[in-house]
Amino acid sequence: MTDVPADRRAVYPSLRDKRVIITGGGSGIGAGLVEAFVGQGAKVAFVDVAVEDSEALVERLAPDAAHAPLFRRLDLTDLDALKTVFGALIDALGGCDVLVNNAGNDDRHTIADVTPAYWDDRMNVNLRHQFFAAQAVVPAMRAAGGGGAILNFGSISWHLALNDLILYQTAKAAIEGLTRSLARDLGRDGIRCNAIVPGNVKTPRQEKWYTPEGEAEIVAAQCLDGRIYPVDVAALALFLASDDARLCTGHNYWIDAGWR
């Protein structure tokens, strides 16, 4: 089963008209997140470096959306641009209630490949922007009187100690610490922060790394049969962003079919 029929998916009334910013929303898991929040009637803005994919997503979703999604190109490693674009998106949305820090890059590399410059690049691509994106939206969440939600995307990879991902896994491990710290520092403002830890999600990018035999090995290592899809990850994100999760903060939430 690759999806849940639309008439059986959860609807969260508290997400209608919520102002949501999603990073890396143009394809893969990110596109699934954009579609899911738009489907809840939220006001969604997303950023990505993949212009063609992102514009195609807007074109596909806009006709049936209560609020057409808004896309802006952004290289999240450029912190000056991040500050400017996020400020413009917050103005366009009239605030920000939910931030989904989804963007990242899991290019493979060996220990011998790593130079100081590559280290900095991988930390900037996978970790640094999550903090600065959160920093950019916190004033708007506070101005709204609290009730904001920040979702940071981690990864199962470092828990499994997968090969050839040492910098990606270092960054993803740090995201769990970042999440705990933000939850503590922002909790009295009514702002929640949680980490979503996906297993291996079937996307075109992941198919680049795994053969059918490799996919079969992953499924065999899971507790549940079947592959995880972006819609499954988005279902968890919707709950954590909604008022139903009002007392959920500072923790990791797994969507991995029990892969260990």
N, C-alpha and C positions, 0 to 999 in steps of 0.2 A: 504494500500500500504506500503510495508516494505522497498522498495528501489526504486531508480530511475534507469531506464535502462542505461547501460553503455554509449550508444550512445547519451544520453541526458544529461549527467553530464558535468559540466563546466570543461574546460581545461585551465590552466594558463601557458602560455609559459614561464613566468618569473620564474616558479618553477623548470623547467627542469635544472638538474645538481646542483640545490641548495643543500647545505650541511645542513642536518636537524638532530637534536638530540631530541629524544622523551623519556620522562621518563614514566615508567609504561606501556610500549608498548606491553606487552605479551598477554594481553587478554582484553575483554570488549571494552570500549571506546578507550583505548590505541592501541589495535590491529586494530581497525577501522582507527585510525590516521595513523599508520604505512602503512597500505594497501593503503590509499588514497594518501599519499605523494609518495610512491613507484610508484603508478599508474600515477603520474604526471611526472615521470622521474627524481625525486629527488634522491640524494644520502642520504640514511637514515640510521642512527644508533639509536638503542634504548636500554634501560636498563630496567631490571626488576629483581625481586627475583624469579619469576616463570620460572625456566629453561625449563621444559618440554613443557609448552605452547609456550614459546618464540621460542624454536628451531623448533617446529612444524610450527609456523607461517613463519619463514625464509624458511623452506623447501617448504611450499606451495607457497610462493610468488616469490622465486628466479628464477624459470624456465622462467617466462614471464617478468621479471623485466629488465629495462634498466640498473639498478644498483641493484644488490642483496642487501637486507638489512643486516646490521651488528648488531649482538646482543652481549651484554656483561652483565653478571650477576652483579648486584650492589644492595647492601642495602644502600639506600639513607640516612639512619640515621647515617651511618659511613662517616663522613666528610673527613677523610683522604683518604678513598677509593674513595669517590666521586671525589676528586681533581685528584687522579691518573687515574681513569677510564676516566673521561672527557678529561683529557690531552691526553690520548692515542687515544680516539675517534676523537678528533680534529686533531691530527696528521694523523690518518688513512683517514679521510675525506678530509684533506688538508685545514681545516678551519671550521667555523660554521656560517651559515647565518640565521638559524632559530632554536630556542629552544622552545620546547613545554613541559611545566611543567604540566604534566597530573597526575602523581602518587599521590595517596592518599588512605586513608582507613576510611570507614564510619562505623566501628563497633559500635554497640549500647552500651550505658552505662547510668546509672542513676547518679544523683548528689552524692548519697551515695557511689558509686563505686570509686569515684575519689580520688586518693592519690597524693601527690606531685610527686612521681615517674611516675604515670600514666599520670598526666598532662604533664610532660616533654616528655614522650614517644609519646603522641598524637600530641604535637606541633612539635616534630621532624619528625614524619611520615607525617604530613599534611601541615606544613608551612615552617619550617626552611630550608629544602632542596631546596625550590623554590628560595630563595635568593642566596644560595651558588651555585646552578647550574647556575643562571644568572651571578653571579660573575665570574664563571669559563669560560663562553663563551664570555664575553664582550671584553677581549683583542683581541680575534680572529675577532670579528665583527668590532672592531675599525681598526684593521690591514687591513681589506678588504676594508676600506674606507667608512664604514657606509652602510646603507641599510639593517641592520639586523632587525629581528623581534623576540620578546619574547612573547609567549602566556602562560599565567598563568590560570590554571583551578580553578575557584571558585565553588560555589554551590548555587542552589536556596534554599537549606534547611534553611539557617539562615534567609532569607527573609520571609520564611513561618513560622519560629519558630516551627519546627517539634520536636516531643518528643524524648527524650533519645539520643540526639546528641550534648550535650552542648559543649563538647570540639571540636568536628569536626566543629561545626558551628562557634565557636570562631576563629578557625584557618582559616576557609573559609572567614569569614568577614575580617580578617586581610589581606588576599591575595588581596582584592580589594584596600586596602590602599597601600600595597606593589607595586601593579601595577601602581597606580597613581604616586608614588614616583619615581619608576624606569623610567617611561615615562618622567618625568621632568628632572631627572639627566642625562639621556642618549640621550635625544632628539637632542641636538646640535651635537651629534656624528652621527646623522642620524639613530639611533636605536629606533624602535618603540616598545611599550609594551602595550598589551591589555589583558583583562581578558575575558574568555569565561565562561558563567554561564549556565550550562545545567539544564534542568528540570529533570524529572524522565526518565532515559534512559533504555530501555529494554535490559538488559544484564543478563547472568546467575547469576551474583552476586546479582543483584537487585531482581531477582526472588526468592532469598533466603528470602527476607524480606516481599514481597508482595504476598498475595493470589490473585486469579482471581477477587475476590470481591474488594480487595484493589486497584487493577489496574483499575477496572471500576470506582471507586470513583475518582481516579486521572484524568482519561479521562473526567469525568463529570465536574471536576473543571477547566479543560482547556477550552480555547476559541475554539480550533480546536479539532475535533475528531482524533482518531488514536494515536499510540504510537510513541515515539521518539526512533530512533535506532542509533548506533554508526556512521553509514554512514551520518546521518543528522548532527551530531555534527562535523564530519570531514569536511563536505562541508563548514561550517562556518570557521573552522580553515584554510582551504586552501585559502579562500578569504583573511583572515586577514594576512596570511603569504606572500601573493603574492604582486607584485608591484601595483596591482589594488587598494590596500588599503594603498598606500604610505603616505597618510595624515590622516590615522586613528591611533590614539594613546591615551593612558591614559584613556580609557573608558571600560565599561563592555558591552559585546555583549551577548544577551540572545538567547538561543535555548530551549524553554520550552513549545511551543504550546499555550502560553498565560495562563500558570497555575498560578492562584492567590488564 
